[in-house]
Amino acid sequence: MSIEVNKLTKVYGEQKAVEEISFRVRPGEVLGFLGPNGAGKSTTMKIITGYIPQTSGKASVCGFDVNKQSMEARRNIGYLPENNPLYHDMYVKEFLGFVAGIHHIPNRKARIGEMIGITGLEMEQHKKIGALSKGYKQRVGLAQAMIHDPKVLILDEPTTGLDPNQLTEIRELIRRLGKEKTVILSTHIMQEVQAICNRVVIISKGKLVADDVPEHLVLRSGGGTQLLVRFKEKVSPERLRPVKGLKNASLQPDGSLLLTGDDKLQEELFRFAVAQSLTILHMNEDKQSLEEVFRTLTS
């Protein structure tokens, strides 16, 4: 395992920021690490990176205990914190050279050039970091996190401040990196999770509430199908109660019906309509989203 977290707990005074969280992340896996603000996501990532110590429990990176073998663990980690710490008075290329020197990277010039190309900083490399937009500052943060070619990347809100074009580019970069590295990605953007992540861990109030692939999470949390249906005839919600797999039916202001149920609801509704000689004029299917699942699990 690239990352192992076992009953991790962090207490600040009388407040438990993280309570006995356990999960593992395999090589080549992109893990979406989700939770509402104050859930303990950043605290957990800071512990894994060795930035702060835990109160109890264990965490290891590439087989190295983050407390007992801190330097060995850190050599395998690339970390982009939520509040991207950069030296604003340094030039982009100068800063990356500084970081490369800290990591004792051989052939620094070639590696810096490679990182500038990967993160799309060619036009900005001779500018001072303080003069960059927030999106380009994020790119510099990503470049410094990856410059020593770590086996594990921990990215806390990496796409904050990026425009739609930059979002697409950075997401594609993270997706490519995930094929050869282990990535933990913290974000509030559910579309990002569905586009990039192989697996999702959700925490709420310091406790782990879900750990699964996105598709299974939707099914396990009572998800399924949502249909907006309009019949030619006047049909009340009560008349549809016999439809197999139907969980709820409600009449909408425009006369259509909003139905929720399992994945076979649409098929069963067609059968019911034929048996009852009902005519369906319009049907719009909408699978429950990961965002709805997130709200359910963390509310």
Beta strands, then each sheet from edge to edge (+ up, - down):
strand 1: 3-12
strand 2: 15-25
strand 3: 30-34
strand 4: 56-61
strand 5: 64-65
strand 6: 77-80
strand 7: 152-156
strand 8: 182-186
strand 9: 199-204
strand 10: 207-212
strand 11: 225-231
strand 12: 246-251
strand 13: 257-261
strand 14: 280-287
sheet 1: 2+ 1- 4+ 5-
sheet 2: 6+ 7+ 8+ 3+ 9+ 10-
sheet 3: 12+ 13- 11+ 14-
end
